[in-house]
Amino acid sequence: MSEYSALPRTVAFAMCGSFCTFEATLPQVARLRALGWDVLPILSASAAGLDTRFGTAAGLKSRLAALTGHEPLETLQQVEPLGPGRMARALIIAPCTGTTLALLAGGISSTPVTLAAKSMLRGSLPVVVAVSTNDGLSGSAANLGALLQRKNYYFVPFGQDDSYRKPHSLKSDLTLLPDTLDCALKGRQLQPLLL
């Protein structure tokens, strides 16, 4: 019997401000629901508060609430109990920006997303990261490398998303998110990691 089997079939799902990735991310929330997961949404300050050419913050919140049946968590106080309260089996960060990678690598838990990660990691619960950053092979490379070496971090397989026009950019294949979660709950990294 897995150590996770006593926990509710809930996964926390944090979205950061890679706004162009939201349309590819939201269907994965629906897939997780279809697979029987209760999904608890979390938003970074950027995702929760900024309107962009990709949509409004209010629209994102409304869509997440409709998909999950939960209002998104947006504050430090709301996310802190996740791990200690054993409220979820895992945390997914999708999309995970270069900024969030840097904060995680530096152990800085000053945002709802990074505090959610700290909250889960303190109980050795898995954190699944779906990278989406234009500087993954430049400024964010060291932070990505640091997290790849840390226990309880698992990555949705990733690769260059536009190698000629954006040669430093990395993006996870979000269709592999449910499989990555399944492997993470078994303590394994889905392979191949690099696409």
N, C-alpha and C positions, 0 to 999 in steps of 0.2 A: 504494500500500500504506500502510495506517495505521500510525502509530507504535505503536499498541496491538497490532497483529497478532502481534508477536514475544512478547508476554506470554501467560502461561497464561490460559485462559478461566475465570478466577477473579474473583469479586467479593467484597470484604469487606463484611459486613452488620452494622452496629452498632445495637443497640437500647438506648434510654434509658428512663427510668422513667415514661413515660406509660402506666401499666399498663392503663388502659381501652382502649388502642389495640392491645394485643397480639393480640387475637383477629382483628383486621382485618389485622395485619401478617404473621402467620405464614403465611397462604395465599399471600402474595406471595413468600415464601421458596420455597415449593413451586412456584410458577409459574416462578421463575427457574431452579430445578432442571430443570423440564420443558422449558425453553427451552435447556437444555444448559450452564447455568452451574454451576460448582463454587462453592458459597457457603461462605465462611469467616466464622462468626458471632463477634461481639464483643458484650460486655455492659458497660454502665456499672455502677458500684458499686451503685447502687440496683436496677437490673434484676437483677443477679447475687445480691443479698443480702437483698432484702426480700420477705416474704410479705404479700400484700394480699388484699382481698376478691375480687380478680380471679384469684388463683391463687398458687402458691408459687414461690419462686425455683428450688427443685430441679425442680419440674415444668416450668418454662420451659427450664431447661438440658437436661433430658431430651428435651423435644420438639424443641429446636433440634438436638441431637446426632442424633436420629432422622431429622430432615428433611434434614440436611446431610452426615452422616457425619463431622462434626468436633465435638470438644468446644469450647464457646465460649471465646474468649480473654478474660481478665478482668484482666490485669495490664499495667502499663506496659512491662515487659520483653517480654511476648509480642507487643505491637502495634508496638513501635518499628521492627522490621525490615520492615514491610509495604512502605513506599515504596522505601527503599534496596535492598531485596532483590527489587524488582519482583515481589512475590508476588501482586499483584492488579491488574486493569486499572482498577478504580475502587473507591471506598468509598461505600456507601449508609448514611445515618444515618436510621433509621426505626423508631420515631418519634423525632423530635428535639424535645426539651423546650425551654422557655424558658431554663432554666439552661444547657443545652448551647449554645444560640444565643448567650447572653451570653459564655460562655467562648470560643467560636470567634471572636466579634466582637472580643473583647479580646485575642486571640492567646495565650490561656492554655491550655497543653497539659498540665494536671495530672491528667487522667483518662484511662482507656484509650480512650474515644471521641475526645476532643480530641487526644490524642497520635497516634491512628491517622490523624486528619485531617491533622495537621501532617506526619506521615510521608509521606502520599500527596502532599500539596501541594508538598513540597520537590522532588519529581520532576515537577511540573506534571501530576499525574494528577487526574482529576475526583473531586469530592466531591458526591454527590447527597443533598440534604436533603429529608426529608419532615416538615414542621412539624406539631407537635401541642402546642399551648400555649393555656391559658386566658387569657393576657394578650398575645396576638399583636397586638392593636390598642390596647394600652396600654403596659405596662412593657417588653414585648419588641419593640415596634415599631421602636425605634431600632436594635436589634441585627439584626433581620431586614433593615432597610434597608441597614445596613452590609454584610451578607453578599451582598445582591443586587447590590452594586456590585463585588464582588471576583471576580477571575479564577479560573476552575476550580471555582467553586461553581455548582451547578445545582439547581433546586427542582422537586420534584414539585408540580404545580399544586394550589393551595389556596384555601380560602374559609372563610366563617363556617360553623361546624357547627351552631349553635343560636342564631341571631341575636336571638331574643327573650329567651330565658332566660340566655344567656351572650353578650352582644353584643360582647365583646372577644376571644372565643375563635376560634382559627384551627386548621384541620385540613386536611392534604393528602388528596387523593383517591388512596388507595393503589393502586387498580386501574390508575392511570396510571404506576406505578413502573417497570415494564419499558420502556415507551415513553420515559420520562424518561431512563433509563439509556442506551438506544440513542442518543438525541439527544446526551446528554452526551459519549458516546464519539466523537461527530462534532464536538464543540465547539459544540453548539447547545443553547439552552434550549427545551424543549417549550412550545408555546403553544396556547391562551391560558394564561397563568400564573395569572391570577385567575379563580376560578370563581364 
